[in-house]
Every structure is written in structure tokens, then in C-alpha cells.
Amino acid sequence: MKTFLTAISTGFLGALAIAIAFPLHLHAWVLFLGWVACYIFGSNFKSIGQTILQISLGILLAVIIRETAAALAPKLNRFAFPLVVLVSITALVYLSKIKGLENIAAWFIGLIVFFGIQPELNRDSFFLIAISLLAGFVLGFSNKTLGQFINKNTSSITS
């Protein structure tokens, strides 16, 4: 019974995610990345805050990479982008030594989101990305909390 209730609640939240994402033109895959990040990196408020910060910094790093590579492209041609990535990821390893910034996987989720969407650098693009990620974290947190409630409060009937 626990498995059935957990499965149906997870399915319901997944359907809710899509029902929210499509009409609002959110990035559904980014929403689900936020949901997964909530599971991988922790679903308490402190870990969610740290993860969101580092994903956001990963997005910022991606902006810096793209814009720096574009500026260097006239001189370095096809080597501009790989060179900027080399320097940036090398620097990221050192940045990850700072307390609160050590989650390299979260930084990479930010890189993935930015390079996956390749957004225009404007407020609306970043607003949609932020709302997509935050919705994913809210749904991930809700799913984990609901699952814990189900496991705690259902009878000992095995699934």
C-alpha cells in the first residue's frame, strides 16, 4: 500500500509539473532537473538554498564563458570556446574549495541549463529559468515530504 500511495503521489506531482510548465512556457526539463537536484543534494531548506545558489553561479559561469569566448573568437577562432572552458572549469575546481561553493555537480547543472537553453541575455529569459528551477525544487520538496508522510502514517501492510 505504501508503494502504491507513494507512486500515485509522485505521478500526480509529475502531472502537476507538466500542467504548470506547459501553459506558463516554463522549461519542463529544467523543472525536473530542479526536482532531481532536490533529491540528490538534500531537501531541507539549507541544502536547497545552497544548491540553488550554486546552480545559479553555474548559470553565471556559463554566461561568462559564452560572452568571453565570443569576445575572443575574432582572435582565437575555433579555439576560443575550448580555451575559455579550460580556464573556467580549472578555476571552478579552486572555487569549490570555498565553504558553501563546494558542490561542483550543482555548478554543472547550472552550466547544463544555460547551454541547453542558450537563452538571450535578458530578464525574461532568466526569469523563466529561475521559475522553472524553483518550481522543480518545490515539487521535489513536496514529493519527498509527502513520501515521508505516507511512509510514517500508513499501516504496516506490505506493498
Protein Blocks (a to p, Z undefined) as FASTA:
>chain_A
ZZmmmmmmmmmmmmmmmmmmmmnopafklmmmmmmmmmmnopafklmmmmmmmmmmmmmm
mmmmmmmmmmmmmmnmmmmmmmmmmmmmmmmmmmmmpghilmmmlmmmmmmmmmmnopad
dfklmmmmmmmmmmmmmmmmmmmmmmmmmmmmmcfbdZZ
